[in-house]
Amino acid sequence: MRAPTERTATQTLVVLICTHNRRALLEKALASLDAAHRPTAWRVCVRVMANACTDDTLDWLAGRDNGLPLSFDHEPRPGKSHALNRALDGLHADAVAFVDDDHRVDPGYLQAVCAAFDRDRAADLLCGRILPDWDGSEPAWVHDAGRYRVYPLPVPRFELGDDGGPVTPGRAVPGGGNLAVRGPWLARVGGFSVELGPQGHNLGGAEDIDWVLRALALGAQLHYAPDMVQFHYVDGARLKTGYVVRKAFARSSSTARVEGTRPAPYMLRKTLGYFGSVLASWSAARRRHYLVRLAASLGELHGALKNR
């Protein structure tokens, strides 16, 4: 006979991870999920979609025999959106939580997702914190909050404070790195745009923001759950000026595409202003700052021209 205080799991949460040739990072992400505290009244399982993997990811997954219940499949077409759409096709769950393969979750993550859905009945989508997983090896300038700070950094960060609740329109649009969705909304919103999003490890993106915006346009209610915490792996190779500049360009271009931005005279004025500031920069901090600003303004212009 069951103990009187034990509750039978009545709802299912599927944690979805798409991965491409990053078996070592995937292993860390799964280990953090296995170590996370289990919620009551919810059954948790993991779905991994390997995207065009040529490393040992599939063999490693096939030999994995412990931890949370796990299923996996392979999508040969390069592109994260292809992998997401294949994973979600025919998936039945009360809720789906998205975790990137280069994230690790906080020990209370699973409980936080399920508790928020239980508590906030009006919430159709949940977003939580994404924090850089700093280890002390990163260059000092990434922590600079002064006049010449570099933003946005190529390490995702999303945080709306300590208070949870509805996210009002215009306040923030989360990406898919720490997003949870009630099952019925997956079919209602439809698939992720295959024109957006990364292919392999390139700098593409915004397929997740596009999906969230479509959900909100259909009437979905987005709530912020501050206890939903994930930590993003910090790749030292991305903390170099060249990479930060390329990422700023790609991110701004994708954002302009999603937001439907059109070319405007201010874009050229802003670009020329940043170009002049780069030429007039004598310190490394000032030069780095304006190079990233210049790249972001060029990316915005690039995306706007594509929207024509």
C-alpha positions as CSV (number, residue, x, y, z in Angstrom):
1,M,0.0,0.0,0.0
2,R,1.3,3.5,-0.8
3,A,2.2,5.8,1.9
4,P,-0.6,8.3,2.5
5,T,1.6,11.3,1.6
6,E,2.9,9.9,-1.7
7,R,1.2,11.3,-4.9
8,T,0.9,9.4,-8.1
9,A,2.4,11.2,-11.1
10,T,-0.5,12.4,-13.2
11,Q,1.3,14.8,-15.7
12,T,4.2,14.4,-18.0
13,L,7.1,16.8,-18.5
14,V,9.4,16.1,-21.5
15,V,12.8,17.8,-21.5
16,L,13.9,18.3,-25.1
17,I,17.5,18.8,-26.0
18,C,18.8,19.2,-29.6
19,T,22.5,18.6,-30.1
20,H,25.1,18.7,-32.8
21,N,28.5,17.1,-32.4
22,R,28.9,18.1,-28.7
23,R,28.7,14.8,-26.9
24,A,30.9,16.0,-24.0
25,L,28.7,19.0,-23.3
26,L,25.5,16.9,-23.8
27,E,26.8,14.5,-21.2
28,K,27.1,17.3,-18.7
29,A,23.6,18.6,-19.5
30,L,22.1,15.2,-19.0
31,A,24.1,14.7,-15.8
32,S,22.7,17.9,-14.3
33,L,19.1,16.8,-15.2
34,D,19.7,13.4,-13.6
35,A,20.9,15.1,-10.5
36,A,18.0,17.5,-10.3
37,H,15.3,17.1,-7.6
38,R,12.3,15.2,-8.9
39,P,8.9,17.0,-8.8
40,T,5.9,15.3,-7.2
41,A,2.8,14.5,-9.3
42,W,4.8,14.8,-12.5
43,R,6.6,12.2,-14.6
44,V,9.8,13.5,-16.2
45,C,11.5,12.1,-19.2
46,V,14.1,13.4,-21.7
47,R,14.1,13.5,-25.5
48,V,17.3,14.1,-27.3
49,M,17.4,14.9,-31.0
50,A,20.8,14.6,-32.6
51,N,21.1,16.9,-35.6
52,A,23.4,15.8,-38.4
53,C,25.8,14.4,-35.8
54,T,29.1,12.8,-37.1
55,D,30.8,12.3,-33.7
56,D,30.0,9.5,-31.2
57,T,26.8,11.1,-29.8
58,L,24.5,8.4,-31.1
59,D,26.6,5.5,-29.9
60,W,27.0,7.2,-26.5
61,L,23.2,7.7,-26.2
62,A,22.6,4.1,-27.3
63,G,24.8,2.8,-24.5
64,R,23.3,5.1,-21.8
65,D,21.4,3.0,-19.3
66,N,20.9,5.1,-16.2
67,G,19.3,8.4,-15.1
68,L,16.0,9.8,-16.2
69,P,14.0,7.9,-18.9
70,L,15.5,8.9,-22.2
71,S,14.6,8.5,-25.9
72,F,16.6,9.8,-28.9
73,D,16.4,10.1,-32.6
74,H,18.6,11.5,-35.4
75,E,17.6,14.3,-37.8
76,P,20.1,14.2,-40.8
77,R,19.1,17.6,-42.3
78,P,21.5,20.3,-40.8
79,G,19.7,23.0,-38.9
80,K,18.4,23.2,-35.3
81,S,14.9,24.1,-36.5
82,H,14.7,20.8,-38.5
83,A,15.7,19.0,-35.4
84,L,13.2,20.8,-33.2
85,N,10.4,20.2,-35.6
86,R,11.1,16.5,-36.0
87,A,11.3,16.1,-32.2
88,L,8.0,17.9,-31.6
89,D,6.2,16.1,-34.4
90,G,3.8,13.6,-32.7
91,L,5.2,14.4,-29.2
92,H,2.5,14.1,-26.5
93,A,3.2,15.7,-23.1
94,D,1.5,18.0,-20.7
95,A,4.5,20.3,-20.9
96,V,7.8,20.5,-22.8
97,A,10.9,22.2,-21.4
98,F,13.7,23.2,-23.7
99,V,17.3,22.8,-22.6
100,D,20.3,23.6,-24.8
101,D,23.1,21.0,-25.1
102,D,25.6,23.5,-23.7
103,H,23.6,24.3,-20.6
104,R,23.4,22.7,-17.2
105,V,20.3,23.0,-15.0
106,D,20.1,24.1,-11.4
107,P,19.2,21.3,-8.9
108,G,15.8,22.8,-8.4
109,Y,15.1,23.3,-12.1
110,L,12.6,20.4,-12.7
111,Q,10.7,21.2,-9.6
112,A,10.5,24.9,-10.5
113,V,9.1,24.2,-14.0
114,C,6.4,21.9,-12.7
115,A,5.5,24.0,-9.6
116,A,5.1,27.1,-11.8
117,F,2.7,25.3,-14.2
118,D,0.8,24.0,-11.2
119,R,0.7,27.4,-9.5
120,D,0.1,29.6,-12.5
121,R,-2.8,28.0,-14.3
122,A,-3.0,31.0,-16.7
123,A,0.6,30.5,-17.8
124,D,0.9,28.9,-21.3
125,L,4.7,29.6,-21.6
126,L,7.3,29.9,-18.9
127,C,10.7,31.5,-19.1
128,G,13.5,31.5,-16.5
129,R,17.0,32.7,-15.8
130,I,19.9,31.9,-18.0
131,L,23.2,32.8,-16.3
132,P,26.8,32.4,-17.7
133,D,28.6,29.5,-16.1
134,W,31.7,31.6,-15.3
135,D,34.7,29.6,-13.9
136,G,37.2,32.4,-13.4
137,S,39.2,31.7,-16.6
138,E,37.3,34.3,-18.7
139,P,39.0,37.7,-19.6
140,A,38.4,40.5,-17.2
141,W,36.7,42.7,-19.8
142,V,33.6,40.5,-19.9
143,H,32.7,41.7,-16.4
144,D,33.3,45.4,-17.2
145,A,30.1,47.4,-16.5
146,G,31.6,50.8,-17.3
147,R,31.2,53.1,-20.2
148,Y,33.0,50.8,-22.7
149,R,31.4,47.5,-21.6
150,V,30.8,45.0,-24.4
151,Y,27.1,44.1,-25.0
152,P,25.6,41.8,-25.8
153,L,28.2,39.2,-24.8
154,P,28.3,36.0,-26.9
155,V,27.4,34.1,-23.7
156,P,23.5,34.3,-23.4
157,R,22.1,35.9,-20.3
158,F,18.4,36.3,-19.5
159,E,17.1,37.6,-16.1
160,L,14.1,39.6,-15.1
161,G,14.7,39.9,-11.4
162,D,13.5,37.9,-8.3
163,D,9.8,38.4,-8.8
164,G,7.8,36.0,-11.0
165,G,4.6,36.5,-12.8
166,P,3.3,37.6,-16.2
167,V,5.7,39.1,-18.7
168,T,4.0,42.1,-20.1
169,P,4.3,42.9,-23.9
170,G,7.4,44.8,-24.7
171,R,9.2,43.9,-21.5
172,A,11.3,41.1,-22.8
173,V,11.2,38.2,-25.3
174,P,13.0,35.1,-24.2
175,G,14.8,32.8,-26.4
176,G,14.4,29.0,-26.3
177,G,17.3,28.2,-24.0
178,N,15.2,28.2,-20.9
179,L,11.6,28.0,-22.1
180,A,8.8,25.6,-21.1
181,V,5.5,25.3,-23.0
182,R,2.2,23.6,-22.2
183,G,1.7,20.7,-24.7
184,P,-1.4,22.0,-26.6
185,W,0.4,25.1,-27.7
186,L,3.0,23.2,-29.7
187,A,0.5,22.2,-32.3
188,R,-1.3,25.6,-32.1
189,V,1.8,27.6,-32.9
190,G,3.4,25.2,-35.4
191,G,7.0,24.5,-36.2
192,F,10.1,26.6,-35.9
193,S,11.2,28.6,-38.9
194,V,13.8,26.7,-40.9
195,E,15.0,30.0,-42.5
196,L,16.2,31.0,-39.1
197,G,18.3,29.3,-36.4
198,P,21.8,27.8,-36.4
199,Q,23.1,25.1,-38.7
200,G,25.8,23.3,-37.0
201,H,27.7,25.7,-34.8
202,N,27.4,28.8,-37.0
203,L,26.1,32.1,-35.7
204,G,22.5,31.9,-36.8
205,G,19.6,32.3,-34.4
206,A,16.3,33.9,-33.6
207,E,14.2,30.9,-34.6
208,D,13.2,30.6,-30.9
209,I,12.3,34.3,-30.5
210,D,10.2,34.1,-33.7
211,W,8.3,31.1,-32.3
212,V,7.6,32.9,-29.0
213,L,6.4,36.0,-30.8
214,R,4.0,33.8,-32.9
215,A,2.7,32.2,-29.7
216,L,2.1,35.5,-28.0
217,A,0.3,36.8,-31.2
218,L,-2.1,33.8,-30.8
219,G,-2.9,34.8,-27.3
220,A,-0.4,32.7,-25.2
221,Q,0.3,34.0,-21.8
222,L,4.1,34.2,-20.9
223,H,5.1,34.0,-17.2
224,Y,8.6,34.4,-15.7
225,A,9.6,31.8,-13.1
226,P,12.8,33.1,-11.4
227,D,13.5,29.6,-9.8
228,M,13.8,28.1,-13.3
229,V,17.6,28.5,-13.6
230,Q,20.0,27.2,-16.2
231,F,23.7,27.9,-16.6
232,H,25.2,28.5,-20.0
233,Y,28.6,27.0,-20.8
234,V,31.3,29.6,-21.4
235,D,33.5,28.8,-24.4
236,G,36.8,30.7,-24.1
237,A,37.2,30.7,-27.9
238,R,34.0,32.8,-28.1
239,L,35.5,35.5,-25.8
240,K,37.8,36.9,-28.4
241,T,37.1,40.2,-30.2
242,G,36.7,38.6,-33.7
243,Y,34.0,36.2,-32.5
244,V,32.2,38.8,-30.5
245,V,32.1,41.1,-33.5
246,R,30.8,38.4,-35.8
247,K,28.2,37.3,-33.2
248,A,26.9,40.9,-32.8
249,F,26.4,41.2,-36.5
250,A,24.6,37.9,-36.8
251,R,22.4,38.5,-33.8
252,S,21.3,42.0,-34.9
253,S,20.6,40.8,-38.4
254,S,18.4,37.9,-37.1
255,T,16.6,40.2,-34.7
256,A,15.9,42.7,-37.5
257,R,14.5,39.9,-39.7
258,V,12.2,38.7,-36.9
259,E,11.0,42.1,-36.0
260,G,10.3,43.1,-39.6
261,T,12.6,46.1,-39.4
262,R,12.8,48.2,-42.6
263,P,15.8,50.3,-43.8
264,A,15.8,53.8,-42.3
265,P,18.2,56.8,-42.6
266,Y,19.1,56.5,-38.9
267,M,20.8,53.2,-39.5
268,L,23.3,54.7,-41.8
269,R,24.0,57.6,-39.5
270,K,24.5,55.3,-36.6
271,T,26.8,53.0,-38.5
272,L,28.9,56.0,-39.7
273,G,29.1,57.3,-36.2
274,Y,30.3,54.0,-34.8
275,F,32.9,53.7,-37.6
276,G,34.2,57.1,-36.7
277,S,34.4,56.2,-33.0
278,V,36.4,53.1,-33.9
279,L,38.9,55.2,-35.9
280,A,39.2,57.6,-32.9
281,S,39.7,54.8,-30.3
282,W,43.2,54.6,-28.7
283,S,42.4,52.2,-25.9
284,A,41.7,48.6,-26.3
285,A,38.5,48.8,-24.2
286,R,37.1,51.7,-26.3
287,R,38.0,50.1,-29.6
288,R,36.5,46.7,-28.6
289,H,33.3,48.4,-27.5
290,Y,32.8,50.4,-30.7
291,L,33.8,47.5,-33.0
292,V,31.0,45.5,-31.4
293,R,28.5,48.4,-31.7
294,L,29.6,48.9,-35.3
295,A,29.0,45.2,-36.1
296,A,25.6,45.3,-34.4
297,S,24.5,48.4,-36.4
298,L,25.7,46.7,-39.7
299,G,23.8,43.6,-38.7
300,E,20.6,45.6,-38.2
301,L,21.0,47.2,-41.6
302,H,21.7,43.8,-43.2
303,G,18.6,42.3,-41.7
304,A,16.5,45.3,-42.7
305,L,17.7,45.1,-46.3
306,K,16.8,41.4,-46.4
307,N,13.3,42.3,-45.2
308,R,12.8,44.4,-48.3
